[in-house]
Amino acid sequence: MSDSQKKSKPTLESLLKDSKVITGKELINKAQEKERQKIILDEAIEFERRNRRAK
């Protein structure tokens, strides 16, 4: 068996393109976005609780 028959290793660029690997900056941005979404959800829940109509 020759080396040419082996599957080549993926490059860093291809892994980044396929989103199999993320950079630290992307990880921080995702965490910040998740926190912003949580704050918005909490505000919406609080708004709905305050404005709920009694049945």
mmCIF entry with sequence, helices, sheets and N, C-alpha, C, O atoms, coordinates in Angstrom:
data_MODEL
# 
_entry.id   MODEL 
# 
_entity.id                         1 
_entity.type                       polymer 
_entity.pdbx_number_of_molecules   1 
# 
_entity_poly.entity_id                      1 
_entity_poly.type                           'polypeptide(L)' 
_entity_poly.nstd_linkage                   no 
_entity_poly.nstd_monomer                   no 
_entity_poly.pdbx_seq_one_letter_code       MSDSQKKSKPTLESLLKDSKVITGKELINKAQEKERQKIILDEAIEFERRNRRAK 
_entity_poly.pdbx_seq_one_letter_code_can   MSDSQKKSKPTLESLLKDSKVITGKELINKAQEKERQKIILDEAIEFERRNRRAK 
_entity_poly.pdbx_strand_id                 A 
# 
loop_
_entity_poly_seq.entity_id 
_entity_poly_seq.num 
_entity_poly_seq.mon_id 
_entity_poly_seq.hetero 
1 1  MET n 
1 2  SER n 
1 3  ASP n 
1 4  SER n 
1 5  GLN n 
1 6  LYS n 
1 7  LYS n 
1 8  SER n 
1 9  LYS n 
1 10 PRO n 
1 11 THR n 
1 12 LEU n 
1 13 GLU n 
1 14 SER n 
1 15 LEU n 
1 16 LEU n 
1 17 LYS n 
1 18 ASP n 
1 19 SER n 
1 20 LYS n 
1 21 VAL n 
1 22 ILE n 
1 23 THR n 
1 24 GLY n 
1 25 LYS n 
1 26 GLU n 
1 27 LEU n 
1 28 ILE n 
1 29 ASN n 
1 30 LYS n 
1 31 ALA n 
1 32 GLN n 
1 33 GLU n 
1 34 LYS n 
1 35 GLU n 
1 36 ARG n 
1 37 GLN n 
1 38 LYS n 
1 39 ILE n 
1 40 ILE n 
1 41 LEU n 
1 42 ASP n 
1 43 GLU n 
1 44 ALA n 
1 45 ILE n 
1 46 GLU n 
1 47 PHE n 
1 48 GLU n 
1 49 ARG n 
1 50 ARG n 
1 51 ASN n 
1 52 ARG n 
1 53 ARG n 
1 54 ALA n 
1 55 LYS n 
# 
_struct_asym.id          A 
_struct_asym.entity_id   1 
# 
loop_
_struct_conf.conf_type_id 
_struct_conf.id 
_struct_conf.pdbx_PDB_helix_id 
_struct_conf.beg_label_comp_id 
_struct_conf.beg_label_asym_id 
_struct_conf.beg_label_seq_id 
_struct_conf.pdbx_beg_PDB_ins_code 
_struct_conf.end_label_comp_id 
_struct_conf.end_label_asym_id 
_struct_conf.end_label_seq_id 
_struct_conf.pdbx_end_PDB_ins_code 
_struct_conf.beg_auth_comp_id 
_struct_conf.beg_auth_asym_id 
_struct_conf.beg_auth_seq_id 
_struct_conf.end_auth_comp_id 
_struct_conf.end_auth_asym_id 
_struct_conf.end_auth_seq_id 
_struct_conf.pdbx_PDB_helix_class 
_struct_conf.details 
_struct_conf.pdbx_PDB_helix_length 
HELX_P HELX_P1 AA1 ASP A 3  ? GLN A 5  ? ASP A 3  GLN A 5  5 ? 3  
HELX_P HELX_P2 AA2 LEU A 12 ? LYS A 17 ? LEU A 12 LYS A 17 1 ? 6  
HELX_P HELX_P3 AA3 GLY A 24 ? ARG A 50 ? GLY A 24 ARG A 50 1 ? 27 
# 
_struct_conf_type.id          HELX_P 
_struct_conf_type.criteria    ? 
_struct_conf_type.reference   ? 
# 
loop_
_atom_site.group_PDB 
_atom_site.id 
_atom_site.type_symbol 
_atom_site.label_atom_id 
_atom_site.label_alt_id 
_atom_site.label_comp_id 
_atom_site.label_asym_id 
_atom_site.label_entity_id 
_atom_site.label_seq_id 
_atom_site.pdbx_PDB_ins_code 
_atom_site.Cartn_x 
_atom_site.Cartn_y 
_atom_site.Cartn_z 
_atom_site.occupancy 
_atom_site.B_iso_or_equiv 
_atom_site.pdbx_formal_charge 
_atom_site.auth_seq_id 
_atom_site.auth_comp_id 
_atom_site.auth_asym_id 
_atom_site.auth_atom_id 
_atom_site.pdbx_PDB_model_num 
ATOM 1   N N  . MET A 1 1  ? 0.841   -1.188 0.000  1.00 0.00 ? 1  MET A N  1 
ATOM 2   C CA . MET A 1 1  ? 0.000   0.000  0.000  1.00 0.00 ? 1  MET A CA 1 
ATOM 3   C C  . MET A 1 1  ? 0.879   1.241  0.000  1.00 0.00 ? 1  MET A C  1 
ATOM 4   O O  . MET A 1 1  ? 1.828   1.345  0.776  1.00 0.00 ? 1  MET A O  1 
ATOM 5   N N  . SER A 1 2  ? 0.565   2.137  -0.840 1.00 0.00 ? 2  SER A N  1 
ATOM 6   C CA . SER A 1 2  ? 1.350   3.367  -0.909 1.00 0.00 ? 2  SER A CA 1 
ATOM 7   C C  . SER A 1 2  ? 0.662   4.472  -0.111 1.00 0.00 ? 2  SER A C  1 
ATOM 8   O O  . SER A 1 2  ? -0.513  4.369  0.243  1.00 0.00 ? 2  SER A O  1 
ATOM 9   N N  . ASP A 1 3  ? 1.415   5.516  0.158  1.00 0.00 ? 3  ASP A N  1 
ATOM 10  C CA . ASP A 1 3  ? 0.889   6.637  0.927  1.00 0.00 ? 3  ASP A CA 1 
ATOM 11  C C  . ASP A 1 3  ? -0.198  7.396  0.179  1.00 0.00 ? 3  ASP A C  1 
ATOM 12  O O  . ASP A 1 3  ? -1.032  8.055  0.801  1.00 0.00 ? 3  ASP A O  1 
ATOM 13  N N  . SER A 1 4  ? -0.198  7.312  -1.140 1.00 0.00 ? 4  SER A N  1 
ATOM 14  C CA . SER A 1 4  ? -1.178  8.062  -1.926 1.00 0.00 ? 4  SER A CA 1 
ATOM 15  C C  . SER A 1 4  ? -2.592  7.512  -1.750 1.00 0.00 ? 4  SER A C  1 
ATOM 16  O O  . SER A 1 4  ? -3.561  8.200  -2.072 1.00 0.00 ? 4  SER A O  1 
ATOM 17  N N  . GLN A 1 5  ? -2.725  6.293  -1.249 1.00 0.00 ? 5  GLN A N  1 
ATOM 18  C CA . GLN A 1 5  ? -4.051  5.713  -1.053 1.00 0.00 ? 5  GLN A CA 1 
ATOM 19  C C  . GLN A 1 5  ? -4.660  6.109  0.289  1.00 0.00 ? 5  GLN A C  1 
ATOM 20  O O  . GLN A 1 5  ? -5.863  5.941  0.488  1.00 0.00 ? 5  GLN A O  1 
ATOM 21  N N  . LYS A 1 6  ? -3.864  6.625  1.201  1.00 0.00 ? 6  LYS A N  1 
ATOM 22  C CA . LYS A 1 6  ? -4.373  7.052  2.495  1.00 0.00 ? 6  LYS A CA 1 
ATOM 23  C C  . LYS A 1 6  ? -5.198  8.322  2.340  1.00 0.00 ? 6  LYS A C  1 
ATOM 24  O O  . LYS A 1 6  ? -4.954  9.146  1.458  1.00 0.00 ? 6  LYS A O  1 
ATOM 25  N N  . LYS A 1 7  ? -6.169  8.452  3.212  1.00 0.00 ? 7  LYS A N  1 
ATOM 26  C CA . LYS A 1 7  ? -6.983  9.665  3.212  1.00 0.00 ? 7  LYS A CA 1 
ATOM 27  C C  . LYS A 1 7  ? -6.149  10.796 3.798  1.00 0.00 ? 7  LYS A C  1 
ATOM 28  O O  . LYS A 1 7  ? -5.526  10.633 4.847  1.00 0.00 ? 7  LYS A O  1 
ATOM 29  N N  . SER A 1 8  ? -6.136  11.935 3.128  1.00 0.00 ? 8  SER A N  1 
ATOM 30  C CA . SER A 1 8  ? -5.325  13.052 3.605  1.00 0.00 ? 8  SER A CA 1 
ATOM 31  C C  . SER A 1 8  ? -5.993  13.706 4.814  1.00 0.00 ? 8  SER A C  1 
ATOM 32  O O  . SER A 1 8  ? -7.218  13.715 4.942  1.00 0.00 ? 8  SER A O  1 
ATOM 33  N N  . LYS A 1 9  ? -5.166  14.244 5.681  1.00 0.00 ? 9  LYS A N  1 
ATOM 34  C CA . LYS A 1 9  ? -5.685  14.934 6.854  1.00 0.00 ? 9  LYS A CA 1 
ATOM 35  C C  . LYS A 1 9  ? -6.331  16.242 6.425  1.00 0.00 ? 9  LYS A C  1 
ATOM 36  O O  . LYS A 1 9  ? -5.845  16.900 5.506  1.00 0.00 ? 9  LYS A O  1 
ATOM 37  N N  . PRO A 1 10 ? -7.420  16.624 7.079  1.00 0.00 ? 10 PRO A N  1 
ATOM 38  C CA . PRO A 1 10 ? -8.047  17.907 6.739  1.00 0.00 ? 10 PRO A CA 1 
ATOM 39  C C  . PRO A 1 10 ? -7.161  19.061 7.195  1.00 0.00 ? 10 PRO A C  1 
ATOM 40  O O  . PRO A 1 10 ? -6.459  18.965 8.202  1.00 0.00 ? 10 PRO A O  1 
ATOM 41  N N  . THR A 1 11 ? -7.206  20.129 6.451  1.00 0.00 ? 11 THR A N  1 
ATOM 42  C CA . THR A 1 11 ? -6.429  21.313 6.814  1.00 0.00 ? 11 THR A CA 1 
ATOM 43  C C  . THR A 1 11 ? -7.208  22.139 7.829  1.00 0.00 ? 11 THR A C  1 
ATOM 44  O O  . THR A 1 11 ? -8.416  21.966 7.985  1.00 0.00 ? 11 THR A O  1 
ATOM 45  N N  . LEU A 1 12 ? -6.518  23.026 8.510  1.00 0.00 ? 12 LEU A N  1 
ATOM 46  C CA . LEU A 1 12 ? -7.167  23.898 9.478  1.00 0.00 ? 12 LEU A CA 1 
ATOM 47  C C  . LEU A 1 12 ? -8.231  24.756 8.803  1.00 0.00 ? 12 LEU A C  1 
ATOM 48  O O  . LEU A 1 12 ? -9.311  24.966 9.355  1.00 0.00 ? 12 LEU A O  1 
ATOM 49  N N  . GLU A 1 13 ? -7.923  25.250 7.612  1.00 0.00 ? 13 GLU A N  1 
ATOM 50  C CA . GLU A 1 13 ? -8.885  26.081 6.881  1.00 0.00 ? 13 GLU A CA 1 
ATOM 51  C C  . GLU A 1 13 ? -10.165 25.305 6.579  1.00 0.00 ? 13 GLU A C  1 
ATOM 52  O O  . GLU A 1 13 ? -11.264 25.842 6.715  1.00 0.00 ? 13 GLU A O  1 
ATOM 53  N N  . SER A 1 14 ? -10.026 24.044 6.171  1.00 0.00 ? 14 SER A N  1 
ATOM 54  C CA . SER A 1 14 ? -11.224 23.265 5.847  1.00 0.00 ? 14 SER A CA 1 
ATOM 55  C C  . SER A 1 14 ? -12.033 22.964 7.107  1.00 0.00 ? 14 SER A C  1 
ATOM 56  O O  . SER A 1 14 ? -13.263 22.945 7.060  1.00 0.00 ? 14 SER A O  1 
ATOM 57  N N  . LEU A 1 15 ? -11.358 22.729 8.227  1.00 0.00 ? 15 LEU A N  1 
ATOM 58  C CA . LEU A 1 15 ? -12.077 22.489 9.481  1.00 0.00 ? 15 LEU A CA 1 
ATOM 59  C C  . LEU A 1 15 ? -12.803 23.743 9.946  1.00 0.00 ? 15 LEU A C  1 
ATOM 60  O O  . LEU A 1 15 ? -13.938 23.661 10.417 1.00 0.00 ? 15 LEU A O  1 
ATOM 61  N N  . LEU A 1 16 ? -12.162 24.905 9.818  1.00 0.00 ? 16 LEU A N  1 
ATOM 62  C CA . LEU A 1 16 ? -12.818 26.157 10.189 1.00 0.00 ? 16 LEU A CA 1 
ATOM 63  C C  . LEU A 1 16 ? -14.016 26.424 9.288  1.00 0.00 ? 16 LEU A C  1 
ATOM 64  O O  . LEU A 1 16 ? -15.059 26.887 9.750  1.00 0.00 ? 16 LEU A O  1 
ATOM 65  N N  . LYS A 1 17 ? -13.862 26.132 8.003  1.00 0.00 ? 17 LYS A N  1 
ATOM 66  C CA . LYS A 1 17 ? -14.942 26.351 7.032  1.00 0.00 ? 17 LYS A CA 1 
ATOM 67  C C  . LYS A 1 17 ? -16.136 25.456 7.342  1.00 0.00 ? 17 LYS A C  1 
ATOM 68  O O  . LYS A 1 17 ? -17.284 25.883 7.221  1.00 0.00 ? 17 LYS A O  1 
ATOM 69  N N  . ASP A 1 18 ? -15.867 24.220 7.741  1.00 0.00 ? 18 ASP A N  1 
ATOM 70  C CA . ASP A 1 18 ? -16.932 23.268 8.056  1.00 0.00 ? 18 ASP A CA 1 
ATOM 71  C C  . ASP A 1 18 ? -17.474 23.442 9.472  1.00 0.00 ? 18 ASP A C  1 
ATOM 72  O O  . ASP A 1 18 ? -18.370 22.704 9.883  1.00 0.00 ? 18 ASP A O  1 
ATOM 73  N N  . SER A 1 19 ? -16.947 24.401 10.219 1.00 0.00 ? 19 SER A N  1 
ATOM 74  C CA . SER A 1 19 ? -17.351 24.684 11.601 1.00 0.00 ? 19 SER A CA 1 
ATOM 75  C C  . SER A 1 19 ? -17.117 23.497 12.529 1.00 0.00 ? 19 SER A C  1 
ATOM 76  O O  . SER A 1 19 ? -17.837 23.330 13.514 1.00 0.00 ? 19 SER A O  1 
ATOM 77  N N  . LYS A 1 20 ? -16.130 22.683 12.227 1.00 0.00 ? 20 LYS A N  1 
ATOM 78  C CA . LYS A 1 20 ? -15.777 21.586 13.123 1.00 0.00 ? 20 LYS A CA 1 
ATOM 79  C C  . LYS A 1 20 ? -14.815 22.078 14.190 1.00 0.00 ? 20 LYS A C  1 
ATOM 80  O O  . LYS A 1 20 ? -14.674 21.456 15.243 1.00 0.00 ? 20 LYS A O  1 
ATOM 81  N N  . VAL A 1 21 ? -14.158 23.185 13.919 1.00 0.00 ? 21 VAL A N  1 
ATOM 82  C CA . VAL A 1 21 ? -13.231 23.810 14.851 1.00 0.00 ? 21 VAL A CA 1 
ATOM 83  C C  . VAL A 1 21 ? -13.589 25.283 14.911 1.00 0.00 ? 21 VAL A C  1 
ATOM 84  O O  . VAL A 1 21 ? -13.813 25.913 13.877 1.00 0.00 ? 21 VAL A O  1 
ATOM 85  N N  . ILE A 1 22 ? -13.645 25.839 16.125 1.00 0.00 ? 22 ILE A N  1 
ATOM 86  C CA . ILE A 1 22 ? -13.927 27.261 16.245 1.00 0.00 ? 22 ILE A CA 1 
ATOM 87  C C  . ILE A 1 22 ? -12.763 27.938 16.955 1.00 0.00 ? 22 ILE A C  1 
ATOM 88  O O  . ILE A 1 22 ? -12.017 27.302 17.700 1.00 0.00 ? 22 ILE A O  1 
ATOM 89  N N  . THR A 1 23 ? -12.622 29.210 16.717 1.00 0.00 ? 23 THR A N  1 
ATOM 90  C CA . THR A 1 23 ? -11.554 29.972 17.358 1.00 0.00 ? 23 THR A CA 1 
ATOM 91  C C  . THR A 1 23 ? -12.048 30.499 18.700 1.00 0.00 ? 23 THR A C  1 
ATOM 92  O O  . THR A 1 23 ? -13.247 30.489 18.980 1.00 0.00 ? 23 THR A O  1 
ATOM 93  N N  . GLY A 1 24 ? -11.126 30.951 19.514 1.00 0.00 ? 24 GLY A N  1 
ATOM 94  C CA . GLY A 1 24 ? -11.484 31.505 20.814 1.00 0.00 ? 24 GLY A CA 1 
ATOM 95  C C  . GLY A 1 24 ? -12.386 32.717 20.685 1.00 0.00 ? 24 GLY A C  1 
ATOM 96  O O  . GLY A 1 24 ? -13.297 32.910 21.490 1.00 0.00 ? 24 GLY A O  1 
ATOM 97  N N  . LYS A 1 25 ? -12.136 33.530 19.676 1.00 0.00 ? 25 LYS A N  1 
ATOM 98  C CA . LYS A 1 25 ? -12.958 34.721 19.448 1.00 0.00 ? 25 LYS A CA 1 
ATOM 99  C C  . LYS A 1 25 ? -14.407 34.323 19.150 1.00 0.00 ? 25 LYS A C  1 
ATOM 100 O O  . LYS A 1 25 ? -15.341 34.938 19.665 1.00 0.00 ? 25 LYS A O  1 
ATOM 101 N N  . GLU A 1 26 ? -14.588 33.296 18.321 1.00 0.00 ? 26 GLU A N  1 
ATOM 102 C CA . GLU A 1 26 ? -15.939 32.826 18.009 1.00 0.00 ? 26 GLU A CA 1 
ATOM 103 C C  . GLU A 1 26 ? -16.617 32.270 19.253 1.00 0.00 ? 26 GLU A C  1 
ATOM 104 O O  . GLU A 1 26 ? -17.813 32.480 19.454 1.00 0.00 ? 26 GLU A O  1 
ATOM 105 N N  . LEU A 1 27 ? -15.863 31.564 20.088 1.00 0.00 ? 27 LEU A N  1 
ATOM 106 C CA . LEU A 1 27 ? -16.405 31.003 21.319 1.00 0.00 ? 27 LEU A CA 1 
ATOM 107 C C  . LEU A 1 27 ? -16.882 32.109 22.255 1.00 0.00 ? 27 LEU A C  1 
ATOM 108 O O  . LEU A 1 27 ? -17.955 32.004 22.849 1.00 0.00 ? 27 LEU A O  1 
ATOM 109 N N  . ILE A 1 28 ? -16.092 33.161 22.386 1.00 0.00 ? 28 ILE A N  1 
ATOM 110 C CA . ILE A 1 28 ? -16.470 34.295 23.231 1.00 0.00 ? 28 ILE A CA 1 
ATOM 111 C C  . ILE A 1 28 ? -17.705 34.979 22.669 1.00 0.00 ? 28 ILE A C  1 
ATOM 112 O O  . ILE A 1 28 ? -18.613 35.326 23.425 1.00 0.00 ? 28 ILE A O  1 
ATOM 113 N N  . ASN A 1 29 ? -17.758 35.181 21.349 1.00 0.00 ? 29 ASN A N  1 
ATOM 114 C CA . ASN A 1 29 ? -18.925 35.819 20.729 1.00 0.00 ? 29 ASN A CA 1 
ATOM 115 C C  . ASN A 1 29 ? -20.181 34.989 20.939 1.00 0.00 ? 29 ASN A C  1 
ATOM 116 O O  . ASN A 1 29 ? -21.246 35.541 21.216 1.00 0.00 ? 29 ASN A O  1 
ATOM 117 N N  . LYS A 1 30 ? -20.072 33.670 20.813 1.00 0.00 ? 30 LYS A N  1 
ATOM 118 C CA . LYS A 1 30 ? -21.232 32.799 21.034 1.00 0.00 ? 30 LYS A CA 1 
ATOM 119 C C  . LYS A 1 30 ? -21.707 32.882 22.477 1.00 0.00 ? 30 LYS A C  1 
ATOM 120 O O  . LYS A 1 30 ? -22.911 32.914 22.732 1.00 0.00 ? 30 LYS A O  1 
ATOM 121 N N  . ALA A 1 31 ? -20.773 32.916 23.423 1.00 0.00 ? 31 ALA A N  1 
ATOM 122 C CA . ALA A 1 31 ? -21.137 33.011 24.837 1.00 0.00 ? 31 ALA A CA 1 
ATOM 123 C C  . ALA A 1 31 ? -21.820 34.340 25.133 1.00 0.00 ? 31 ALA A C  1 
ATOM 124 O O  . ALA A 1 31 ? -22.800 34.381 25.876 1.00 0.00 ? 31 ALA A O  1 
ATOM 125 N N  . GLN A 1 32 ? -21.308 35.429 24.555 1.00 0.00 ? 32 GLN A N  1 
ATOM 126 C CA . GLN A 1 32 ? -21.917 36.743 24.760 1.00 0.00 ? 32 GLN A CA 1 
ATOM 127 C C  . GLN A 1 32 ? -23.310 36.799 24.148 1.00 0.00 ? 32 GLN A C  1 
ATOM 128 O O  . GLN A 1 32 ? -24.228 37.357 24.750 1.00 0.00 ? 32 GLN A O  1 
ATOM 129 N N  . GLU A 1 33 ? -23.477 36.229 22.964 1.00 0.00 ? 33 GLU A N  1 
ATOM 130 C CA . GLU A 1 33 ? -24.790 36.218 22.314 1.00 0.00 ? 33 GLU A CA 1 
ATOM 131 C C  . GLU A 1 33 ? -25.779 35.384 23.127 1.00 0.00 ? 33 GLU A C  1 
ATOM 132 O O  . GLU A 1 33 ? -26.944 35.757 23.266 1.00 0.00 ? 33 GLU A O  1 
ATOM 133 N N  . LYS A 1 34 ? -25.319 34.271 23.657 1.00 0.00 ? 34 LYS A N  1 
ATOM 134 C CA . LYS A 1 34 ? -26.177 33.427 24.490 1.00 0.00 ? 34 LYS A CA 1 
ATOM 135 C C  . LYS A 1 34 ? -26.629 34.187 25.729 1.00 0.00 ? 34 LYS A C  1 
ATOM 136 O O  . LYS A 1 34 ? -27.790 34.087 26.127 1.00 0.00 ? 34 LYS A O  1 
ATOM 137 N N  . GLU A 1 35 ? -25.729 34.941 26.341 1.00 0.00 ? 35 GLU A N  1 
ATOM 138 C CA . GLU A 1 35 ? -26.063 35.738 27.519 1.00 0.00 ? 35 GLU A CA 1 
ATOM 139 C C  . GLU A 1 35 ? -27.070 36.833 27.163 1.00 0.00 ? 35 GLU A C  1 
ATOM 140 O O  . GLU A 1 35 ? -28.007 37.079 27.923 1.00 0.00 ? 35 GLU A O  1 
ATOM 141 N N  . ARG A 1 36 ? -26.885 37.496 26.009 1.00 0.00 ? 36 ARG A N  1 
ATOM 142 C CA . ARG A 1 36 ? -27.845 38.521 25.570 1.00 0.00 ? 36 ARG A CA 1 
ATOM 143 C C  . ARG A 1 36 ? -29.232 37.915 25.351 1.00 0.00 ? 36 ARG A C  1 
ATOM 144 O O  . ARG A 1 36 ? -30.240 38.504 25.741 1.00 0.00 ? 36 ARG A O  1 
ATOM 145 N N  . GLN A 1 37 ? -29.277 36.743 24.731 1.00 0.00 ? 37 GLN A N  1 
ATOM 146 C CA . GLN A 1 37 ? -30.560 36.087 24.488 1.00 0.00 ? 37 GLN A CA 1 
ATOM 147 C C  . GLN A 1 37 ? -31.242 35.703 25.805 1.00 0.00 ? 37 GLN A C  1 
ATOM 148 O O  . GLN A 1 37 ? -32.464 35.797 25.920 1.00 0.00 ? 37 GLN A O  1 
ATOM 149 N N  . LYS A 1 38 ? -30.461 35.274 26.792 1.00 0.00 ? 38 LYS A N  1 
ATOM 150 C CA . LYS A 1 38 ? -31.015 34.917 28.100 1.00 0.00 ? 38 LYS A CA 1 
ATOM 151 C C  . LYS A 1 38 ? -31.611 36.144 28.774 1.00 0.00 ? 38 LYS A C  1 
ATOM 152 O O  . LYS A 1 38 ? -32.684 36.064 29.372 1.00 0.00 ? 38 LYS A O  1 
ATOM 153 N N  . ILE A 1 39 ? -30.923 37.279 28.682 1.00 0.00 ? 39 ILE A N  1 
ATOM 154 C CA . ILE A 1 39 ? -31.429 38.520 29.278 1.00 0.00 ? 39 ILE A CA 1 
ATOM 155 C C  . ILE A 1 39 ? -32.743 38.924 28.618 1.00 0.00 ? 39 ILE A C  1 
ATOM 156 O O  . ILE A 1 39 ? -33.691 39.305 29.305 1.00 0.00 ? 39 ILE A O  1 
ATOM 157 N N  . ILE A 1 40 ? -32.804 38.842 27.297 1.00 0.00 ? 40 ILE A N  1 
ATOM 158 C CA . ILE A 1 40 ? -34.034 39.184 26.569 1.00 0.00 ? 40 ILE A CA 1 
ATOM 159 C C  . ILE A 1 40 ? -35.172 38.255 26.973 1.00 0.00 ? 40 ILE A C  1 
ATOM 160 O O  . ILE A 1 40 ? -36.299 38.706 27.180 1.00 0.00 ? 40 ILE A O  1 
ATOM 161 N N  . LEU A 1 41 ? -34.886 36.967 27.087 1.00 0.00 ? 41 LEU A N  1 
ATOM 162 C CA . LEU A 1 41 ? -35.910 36.001 27.494 1.00 0.00 ? 41 LEU A CA 1 
ATOM 163 C C  . LEU A 1 41 ? -36.407 36.306 28.902 1.00 0.00 ? 41 LEU A C  1 
ATOM 164 O O  . LEU A 1 41 ? -37.612 36.289 29.150 1.00 0.00 ? 41 LEU A O  1 
ATOM 165 N N  . ASP A 1 42 ? -35.491 36.583 29.823 1.00 0.00 ? 42 ASP A N  1 
ATOM 166 C CA . ASP A 1 42 ? -35.886 36.897 31.198 1.00 0.00 ? 42 ASP A CA 1 
ATOM 167 C C  . ASP A 1 42 ? -36.753 38.151 31.250 1.00 0.00 ? 42 ASP A C  1 
ATOM 168 O O  . ASP A 1 42 ? -37.726 38.202 32.002 1.00 0.00 ? 42 ASP A O  1 
ATOM 169 N N  . GLU A 1 43 ? -36.405 39.166 30.451 1.00 0.00 ? 43 GLU A N  1 
ATOM 170 C CA . GLU A 1 43 ? -37.208 40.390 30.406 1.00 0.00 ? 43 GLU A CA 1 
ATOM 171 C C  . GLU A 1 43 ? -38.598 40.103 29.849 1.00 0.00 ? 43 GLU A C  1 
ATOM 172 O O  . GLU A 1 43 ? -39.588 40.641 30.346 1.00 0.00 ? 43 GLU A O  1 
ATOM 173 N N  . ALA A 1 44 ? -38.678 39.270 28.832 1.00 0.00 ? 44 ALA A N  1 
ATOM 174 C CA . ALA A 1 44 ? -39.974 38.931 28.238 1.00 0.00 ? 44 ALA A CA 1 
ATOM 175 C C  . ALA A 1 44 ? -40.837 38.149 29.226 1.00 0.00 ? 44 ALA A C  1 
ATOM 176 O O  . ALA A 1 44 ? -42.040 38.388 29.328 1.00 0.00 ? 44 ALA A O  1 
ATOM 177 N N  . ILE A 1 45 ? -40.227 37.224 29.948 1.00 0.00 ? 45 ILE A N  1 
ATOM 178 C CA . ILE A 1 45 ? -40.972 36.446 30.945 1.00 0.00 ? 45 ILE A CA 1 
ATOM 179 C C  . ILE A 1 45 ? -41.491 37.363 32.043 1.00 0.00 ? 45 ILE A C  1 
ATOM 180 O O  . ILE A 1 45 ? -42.647 37.247 32.452 1.00 0.00 ? 45 ILE A O  1 
ATOM 181 N N  . GLU A 1 46 ? -40.650 38.273 32.524 1.00 0.00 ? 46 GLU A N  1 
ATOM 182 C CA . GLU A 1 46 ? -41.059 39.214 33.564 1.00 0.00 ? 46 GLU A CA 1 
ATOM 183 C C  . GLU A 1 46 ? -42.184 40.120 33.062 1.00 0.00 ? 46 GLU A C  1 
ATOM 184 O O  . GLU A 1 46 ? -43.131 40.390 33.801 1.00 0.00 ? 46 GLU A O  1 
ATOM 185 N N  . PHE A 1 47 ? -42.094 40.588 31.830 1.00 0.00 ? 47 PHE A N  1 
ATOM 186 C CA . PHE A 1 47 ? -43.140 41.423 31.238 1.00 0.00 ? 47 PHE A CA 1 
ATOM 187 C C  . PHE A 1 47 ? -44.462 40.663 31.186 1.00 0.00 ? 47 PHE A C  1 
ATOM 188 O O  . PHE A 1 47 ? -45.508 41.206 31.542 1.00 0.00 ? 47 PHE A O  1 
ATOM 189 N N  . GLU A 1 48 ? -44.416 39.420 30.748 1.00 0.00 ? 48 GLU A N  1 
ATOM 190 C CA . GLU A 1 48 ? -45.639 38.616 30.654 1.00 0.00 ? 48 GLU A CA 1 
ATOM 191 C C  . GLU A 1 48 ? -46.236 38.358 32.035 1.00 0.00 ? 48 GLU A C  1 
ATOM 192 O O  . GLU A 1 48 ? -47.458 38.355 32.183 1.00 0.00 ? 48 GLU A O  1 
ATOM 193 N N  . ARG A 1 49 ? -45.411 38.147 33.031 1.00 0.00 ? 49 ARG A N  1 
ATOM 194 C CA . ARG A 1 49 ? -45.919 37.926 34.391 1.00 0.00 ? 49 ARG A CA 1 
ATOM 195 C C  . ARG A 1 49 ? -46.612 39.176 34.926 1.00 0.00 ? 49 ARG A C  1 
ATOM 196 O O  . ARG A 1 49 ? -47.665 39.082 35.556 1.00 0.00 ? 49 ARG A O  1 
ATOM 197 N N  . ARG A 1 50 ? -46.021 40.349 34.675 1.00 0.00 ? 50 ARG A N  1 
ATOM 198 C CA . ARG A 1 50 ? -46.604 41.596 35.168 1.00 0.00 ? 50 ARG A CA 1 
ATOM 199 C C  . ARG A 1 50 ? -47.911 41.928 34.453 1.00 0.00 ? 50 ARG A C  1 
ATOM 200 O O  . ARG A 1 50 ? -48.816 42.506 35.056 1.00 0.00 ? 50 ARG A O  1 
ATOM 201 N N  . ASN A 1 51 ? -48.018 41.573 33.190 1.00 0.00 ? 51 ASN A N  1 
ATOM 202 C CA . ASN A 1 51 ? -49.179 41.967 32.388 1.00 0.00 ? 51 ASN A CA 1 
ATOM 203 C C  . ASN A 1 51 ? -50.171 40.837 32.156 1.00 0.00 ? 51 ASN A C  1 
ATOM 204 O O  . ASN A 1 51 ? -51.033 40.936 31.283 1.00 0.00 ? 51 ASN A O  1 
ATOM 205 N N  . ARG A 1 52 ? -50.054 39.778 32.922 1.00 0.00 ? 52 ARG A N  1 
ATOM 206 C CA . ARG A 1 52 ? -50.982 38.652 32.775 1.00 0.00 ? 52 ARG A CA 1 
ATOM 207 C C  . ARG A 1 52 ? -52.368 39.074 33.251 1.00 0.00 ? 52 ARG A C  1 
ATOM 208 O O  . ARG A 1 52 ? -52.518 39.717 34.290 1.00 0.00 ? 52 ARG A O  1 
ATOM 209 N N  . ARG A 1 53 ? -53.355 38.705 32.481 1.00 0.00 ? 53 ARG A N  1 
ATOM 210 C CA . ARG A 1 53 ? -54.733 39.010 32.845 1.00 0.00 ? 53 ARG A CA 1 
ATOM 211 C C  . ARG A 1 53 ? -55.260 37.914 33.766 1.00 0.00 ? 53 ARG A C  1 
ATOM 212 O O  . ARG A 1 53 ? -55.041 36.726 33.527 1.00 0.00 ? 53 ARG A O  1 
ATOM 213 N N  . ALA A 1 54 ? -55.947 38.324 34.806 1.00 0.00 ? 54 ALA A N  1 
ATOM 214 C CA . ALA A 1 54 ? -56.548 37.359 35.728 1.00 0.00 ? 54 ALA A CA 1 
ATOM 215 C C  . ALA A 1 54 ? -57.795 36.775 35.082 1.00 0.00 ? 54 ALA A C  1 
ATOM 216 O O  . ALA A 1 54 ? -58.593 37.498 34.485 1.00 0.00 ? 54 ALA A O  1 
ATOM 217 N N  . LYS A 1 55 ? -57.955 35.478 35.204 1.00 0.00 ? 55 LYS A N  1 
ATOM 218 C CA . LYS A 1 55 ? -59.141 34.826 34.615 1.00 0.00 ? 55 LYS A CA 1 
ATOM 219 C C  . LYS A 1 55 ? -60.253 34.733 35.620 1.00 0.00 ? 55 LYS A C  1 
ATOM 220 O O  . LYS A 1 55 ? -61.326 34.217 35.308 1.00 0.00 ? 55 LYS A O  1 
# 
